């Protein structure tokens, strides 16, 4: 079987730590470096639970807006209590 080469990951500067209501999550927006691939959105909570969006995003700003929309509509607990796919 042929080996799959490792590829570098490009992270958006829009990602980072977000704290609300005493909870902090880490927002990761990423894609393969030097590619035109769409962006993936993932949120990691304080216990290393991962929430990953099933859809990808045309640009990192749209990905961040999807995170903000979920945060504003469902609160930070939607990421902390029981991480799910969005």
C-alpha positions, 0 to 999 in steps of 0.5 A: 500500500502506498503511503499517504504523504503528510500535508501541512495545515493552514489555520485562519487568523480568525480562530482562537480562544473564546470565553463566555459565561465562564467557559472557554473554547478554542475555535479552529478554522483550517484547510490544507496549506497552499490549496483552494480547499474549503475551510473546516470549522471545529470547536474544542472545549475545555475537556478536549471535546470536539464539535465539527461542522459537517459542511465546509466553508468557501472562506474563513470569514463565513466559517467564523460567522457560522460559529458566531451564529451558533454561539449567539443562538445556542450559547457556549453550552452547545459546545461544552455540555455535549459536543455535537456535529453542526 
